[in-house]
Amino acid sequence: MANVTITEVCPRDGFQSLPETIPTDEKVSYINRMIDCGFKQIEVTSFVHPKAVPQLKDASEVLEKINRPSGLKLRALIPNLKGLERAIEAKVNKVKLMLSATDSHSRHNANRTTFEAMNGFEPLVQRAADSPVHVGGSISVAFGCPYEGEVPIERHIEITKRYEQMGVTNISLADTTGMANPVKIKRVVNALREEFPHFHFSLHLHNTRGMAFANAVAGYEVGITDFDSAVAGLGGCPYAPNASGNIATEDLVHGFEEMGIETGVDLDRVIDAAKSLQHRFPEHSDSFILKAGKCSELHIAPKEQVKIGD
Ligand code: ZN
C-alpha cells in the first residue's frame, strides 16, 4: 500500500513546454511507457485552444490511442466549457480547472482576473455534474507570483471559499515558478487544511530553484499525500518567465523511497522512460537521478588511494 500518490504530468506540463511538435504516435508511446510504471493517475493533456498550445492540439487523438488499464485515472486540464466538452467526449476521468492566485498572472494566462475566471467555472462545474467526469480545482503561483511576489493567506482562503461554493473540494496548489520554500509550504498548507478540513489538497512543484524535493517533504510532513511530477523533469509554463520543469518523477520517487515512503511506482521503469526522454530532449530535461544514479547503485572501491587535486 503506497503512502503517497504520484501523478505523472509530463505528457501535459512537460510536452507543452517543448518548442518542437512531437508526433501523436510518439506521444502515445511515451505515455504508454509511463502507464507501465504503475502510476495511478496521469495528466495526459490539456484541452486548451489549439492556437494557444499547438503542441496539445491532438489531445483527443492521444486519449483515443493510449492504453487504459483498469485502475488508472486519466486527468486533463481545461480552461473553459468547450474544453470540458472535449474532455467528456474523450472519456477522461478527471479535469483540472486552471486558475491563478493573482490577478496579474491570471490576466497573462486567461485574460481576466482570478475571480472573473472563477465566475466562468460555474457553468463548467454544473455541466460536469451531469457527466462521469470529476472536477478538481487548482491555484497556480500559489507560493509566489513572478509579478506580484508573495500571495497572502487571506487570498488563498478567499479563493478556496469560492471553490467551496461551487462544490469543488479537491485543489492542486501549484508552485508554478519555483518560489516556494518548506516554511511557506507548511504555512499555506496548514492554514488551508485548518480552514477547510474536508478538502483534499495536492502539490504541484516546479524545481526552478532546486527547492522542489524539500518542498515535497515539507508538504508530506503536514499531511499532503498527493504530488505531481514529470518524468525527466520536463516542463515549464508558457505564461511564467524563466519557469523551469516540474520536479523529476525519478527524483521524487527515489527521494521518497529512500525515506521509506512508498510511492507504488516502479522506479527503474521511470528511469528507463526518463533516459529516453532525456536522449530525445536533452536541453529540456533536468534530473538528479539521471546524472548521479540511485543511492543503491554502489561503486567498486578503488584499490589504491587516487589523489586528485588538493
Ligand atoms: Zn506546472
Boltz pocket constraint, residues with backbone or C-beta under 6 A from the ligand:
constraints:
  - pocket:
      binder: B
      contacts: [[A, 13], [A, 174], [A, 176], [A, 204], [A, 206], [A, 235], [A, 236], [A, 237], [A, 246]]
      max_distance: 6.0
